[in-house]
Amino acid sequence: MLETILAATTAVLEPKVLLGVAGGIMAGLIGGAIPGITTTMTIILVLPFTFGMEPLQGIATMVAVYVGGESGGLVSACLLGIPGTPSAFATTFDGFPMARKGEPGRAVWLGIWASLFGGLIAGLFLVVGATQLAYLALQFGPWEFFSLFILTLSIVSGLSEQSLLKGLLASVVGLLVTTVGADPMMGVPRFTFGTELLRSGFPFLPVLVGVFAFSQIMLDLEQVRGQGPLDSRQRFNLKVSHLAVIGEILRQPVNLIRSSLIGLWIGILPAVGGSAANILAYDQAKKMSRTPERFGTGHAEGIVATESSNNANIGGSLITMMAFGIPGDAVTAVMLGALIIHGIQPGPLFVTTHAQVAYGLFAAYFIAHFLTVLIEGLGLPFIIKIVNVPQQSLMPVILVLCALGAFALNNLLADVWTLFFFGVVGYLMVKTGFPLAPLILGVILGDQIEQNLIRAIMTDSNLALFLTRPISGLFLALSVVSFAIGIYQARRHQRKTAVAGAPAAPADSDL
Amino acid sequence: MGRDGVAGLLLLGLAMLLAVQTRQIPRTPFLPLGADFFPRVLLVIVAAGSLLLVGLDILRHRRPREGASRAVLPRFRDTPRSIPALFAAFAGYVFLMPVLGFLLATAAFAAAAQVLLGPHRPRDLPRIGLLAVGTAALTYLVFERYLHVFLPRGVLF
């Protein structure tokens, strides 16, 4: 394994790959810093630029966008009090007060260095965990894969606090979307309504871009319309003693490691995402701290907890993606699409059959974390200026890039129409309280669920095998538990909001 | 009936329409489970879930629980008019792209979208125009010349 890692590292350090990594980091930092432009949207916009790249270069670039995006969110969180990404939400609690107390540099650099350390801790688990879990997954039969995917859908559906039923319906509708076109077993046309256009079904990427990016842009624009640019014209003195900041972080090893492990674990869970990691790590840091009363006033422990966890979340998400072919969050969902475009089938065989790309991904992950510190440090003044661009000017450009991204996939305008259609669907879903994450996960997993179900039944028509095979039975039992927890949480949430008398805000996972 | 009920009815209608379509899915002699098996399972779940959603919505409206609070979703009528207009503008953009060509269609859409998202003063018009033309030109250069993605040509260019 060591030789493979060294060879992959050498490949990533080649100038053309390194240039892609640096460009990806910069794109991620800018996208992450601008409120409303999430890391997901940034990676969707960068994706078309990777079509012409070799697989390793393309994947390395996307990993770099991911790392840059998770770090970029802290810039506006600390300096403007507005999180650039959902995963920087809790960073505002202490980052912004610290900046306002006259220590903006300390706030930002605590975040940047904590992101590095959190990412490195998770990186160790990524290298070992992804490979070991992939070997484990190679032992799975179609029963186990089917049950694992059902467990994934049940977890995501259960995350919708308002309505488990709506989450379930959204996931099943997502599965239905994949039944349009040729069936995955024999190529029989389904739901084509006699048109050639629907014969090949809905391509995954335009659906993803439409549901997430396009509909999210429209929802953001409802808030933004009529607002002026963010006030980032003030100058910030960001000079710090880096040794002092690093020392401050390393003097709280328990907080750092605990928060990183929380981020890692949340990342492994499908579709939960960095925002949950961020908040949970902050919550635990406050509860375990000797000085909980200082949280919210510009306390370093708060920033270290949030930023180490959201970067560790990247490692966790990548573990699930590489070992099982299941996205850990929206960004890894796009990366799955990128792998397929580059001719790589995600799943347990990814690590063994495409070792150079898989280990290259590990190497890119580590290199991107170090490069992010350098690029973010040099580029901070530029990033702060970019945040000031009015959304009314920025969003039309992003819509054009979304359309281009969909078109560039197959050079078909039909894919842009698919993007538009699912953009409307996604927008209406949010307006009616349906979560988007289960829908998109259903679209990602639909073909695999059907293939594994059919294969299992064709191998042995005894349906009881889904329950009697130990791992499959365990996954299905956990699915039931997940649904039960979802129902319990929904009822508890309703009771809480009834007692508080306040209207409940719709919740969605980070997908 | 509230929004949930309407959504449930729409989903139920979709499930029934697709269920009828499953009759047209050809059966293959090689597989005991046809290509219609999986969609039918899903459609049964959607239909059952939709009925439950409609039923719960009706019950909620008939007997609201005292003190109970539901998610307050933004009302459709509160949606700024610019948003549906922007959706329409995007649809027009995609429709006109093969007619006008990528460059003209993109410049027109980028300008229209900025105007829709206003507010703007007359002195903003040069900036709007510059951004619209710049977006079209830069994306054309990057995608067609650098990435070799051949973009739609129109009647002019």
Interface residues (C-beta under 8 A of the other chain):
Chain A: P48 F49 F51 G52 Q162 L165 K166 L168 L169 V172 V173 L175 L176 T179 D183 M185 M186 V188 P189 R190 F191 F193 M218 L221 E222 V224 R225 G226 Q391 Q392 S393 M395 P396 V397 L399 V400 L401 A403 L404 F407 A408 N411 L413 V416 W417 F420 G423 V424 Y427 K431 T432 G433 F434 E450 L453 I454 I457 M458 S461 Q494 T497 A498 V499 A500 G501 A502 P503 A504 A505 P506
Chain B: R3 D4 A7 L11 L18 Q21 T22 I25 P26 T28 F30 L31 P32 L33 G34 A35 D36 F37 F38 P39 L42 L43 I45 V46 G49 S50 L52 L53 L56 R65 G67 A68 S69 R70 A71 V72 L73 P74 F76 T79 P80 S82 I83 L86 F87 F90 A91 Y93 V94 M97 P98 T106 F109 A110 A113 Q114 L117 G118 P119 R127 L131 A132 T135 A136 T139 V142 F143 L147 H148 V149 F150 L151 P152
